Amino acid sequence: MLTIVRHGRTAANAGGLLQGRIDNSLDSLGEKQATEIAGALGKVDVVVCSPLSRAIETAKPLGITPVIDERWIELDYGDWDGQPVSSISPETWAQWRSDATFTPPGGESLLSLNRRVRSACDDLQSLAESQHVAVFTHVSPIKSAISWALSCEVEISWNLRVSQAQISRILLRNSQQTLLSFNEVAHLTQ
């Protein structure tokens, strides 16, 4: 089983900011969400994390030393890191939605992100066929992992809503993947 988890809340999340590669820690609600996630996951054999603190802190209640994999880091928003989501013009959002190669100034395209996340998923395939692997990551890598599980293109990411502290589960058998659940949030009390 490959379980993909979005990190708990940070102050930047609460403020509607694009975090990207900014290394924010969880806020008090995020710490509570991390505990709730650990309770919902059941037995986990291997933990893989983005190198960012918010992902590592979300995995901490499991008590398993994580494998840090840079490929699970959030999309690089470049000059937009730390900016309010509302500061991006509707025209820019439309351009981004229509072009997977669109790159924020100084950042990374969805196509580039998708390549690295698919590589990470491919590398976990055989391990996750025999063990429960939990990956703690961010919105954009989760969307890419779901597109990998569904064997579709990265453009699907614009049609996916990834909630804070969500859990998605992908069953891996015989080198095939099946999406079992997406965007689980029933484990959260707030």
SVG drawing of the C-alpha trace seen along z (x, -y; Angstrom):
<svg xmlns="http://www.w3.org/2000/svg" viewBox="-15 -41 31 50">
<polyline fill="none" stroke="black" stroke-width="0.4" points="0.0,0.0 1.2,-3.5 -0.4,-6.1 0.1,-9.8 -0.4,-12.3 -0.6,-16.1 1.1,-17.8 -0.8,-19.5 -1.6,-23.2 1.0,-26.0 0.4,-29.7 1.0,-30.3 -1.8,-27.9 -4.1,-29.6 -3.1,-33.0 -3.8,-31.8 -0.1,-32.1 1.7,-30.1 4.4,-28.2 6.3,-26.4 9.8,-25.8 9.5,-28.0 10.3,-25.8 7.5,-26.6 6.7,-24.5 3.2,-23.3 1.0,-25.6 -0.9,-24.2 -3.7,-22.9 -1.2,-21.3 0.4,-19.5 -3.1,-18.2 -3.8,-17.1 -0.5,-15.2 -1.6,-13.1 -5.0,-12.5 -3.3,-11.3 -1.1,-8.9 -4.2,-7.4 -5.9,-7.0 -3.0,-5.4 -2.8,-2.1 0.4,-0.1 3.0,-1.8 6.3,0.0 8.2,-2.8 7.9,-6.6 9.1,-8.8 9.1,-12.6 9.6,-15.7 12.7,-17.5 10.5,-20.4 9.8,-20.7 6.0,-20.7 6.1,-17.2 8.6,-15.8 6.7,-17.2 3.4,-15.7 5.1,-12.2 6.7,-12.5 3.8,-11.0 4.3,-7.7 7.6,-7.3 9.4,-6.0 12.6,-7.6 11.7,-9.0 13.5,-8.5 13.9,-12.0 13.3,-12.1 13.8,-15.5 11.4,-14.4 8.5,-14.9 9.2,-18.6 6.5,-21.1 6.3,-22.8 8.8,-25.6 6.7,-28.8 9.8,-30.8 9.1,-34.5 5.6,-33.7 6.7,-31.8 5.2,-33.5 2.7,-35.5 -1.1,-35.5 -2.8,-33.1 -5.1,-36.0 -2.1,-38.1 -1.9,-35.9 -4.1,-37.4 -7.0,-35.4 -5.2,-35.7 -2.1,-34.1 -4.1,-31.3 -5.8,-30.7 -2.5,-30.6 -1.1,-28.2 -4.1,-25.9 -3.8,-25.6 0.0,-24.9 1.8,-22.2 5.1,-23.8 4.1,-27.2 6.7,-28.2 6.2,-30.8 9.1,-33.4 12.1,-31.6 10.1,-28.5 9.2,-25.1 6.6,-23.8 4.0,-21.2 5.5,-19.1 8.9,-19.1 7.2,-18.4 5.3,-15.5 8.4,-13.9 10.1,-13.8 7.1,-12.6 6.3,-9.9 9.9,-8.7 9.5,-8.6 6.3,-6.6 7.9,-4.2 10.8,-3.7 8.4,-2.9 6.2,-0.5 7.8,2.8 8.3,1.9 4.7,0.7 3.5,4.0 4.7,5.8 4.8,3.1 2.7,0.1 4.6,-3.0 3.4,-6.4 4.6,-9.5 4.3,-12.9 4.3,-15.6 2.4,-18.6 -0.5,-19.6 1.2,-19.5 3.2,-16.3 0.0,-14.6 -1.8,-15.6 1.0,-14.2 1.0,-10.9 -2.8,-10.7 -2.3,-11.3 0.4,-8.5 -2.1,-6.1 -4.8,-6.8 -2.4,-6.7 -3.4,-10.1 -1.7,-13.4 -0.7,-16.1 -3.4,-18.4 -5.8,-16.4 -4.2,-18.3 -6.4,-21.3 -9.4,-19.1 -8.3,-17.8 -8.9,-19.4 -6.3,-18.3 -7.4,-19.2 -5.1,-20.0 -3.9,-16.9 -5.7,-14.6 -4.9,-10.9 -5.0,-9.2 -4.4,-5.4 -3.1,-3.6 -3.1,0.2 -0.1,1.6 -0.2,5.2 1.5,6.9 3.1,3.7 -0.3,2.0 -1.8,-0.7 -5.4,-1.2 -6.6,-4.4 -8.5,-3.2 -9.3,-6.6 -8.6,-10.2 -8.7,-13.2 -9.8,-11.4 -10.4,-13.9 -12.8,-12.0 -10.0,-11.5 -9.8,-15.3 -11.8,-16.7 -11.6,-20.3"/>
</svg>
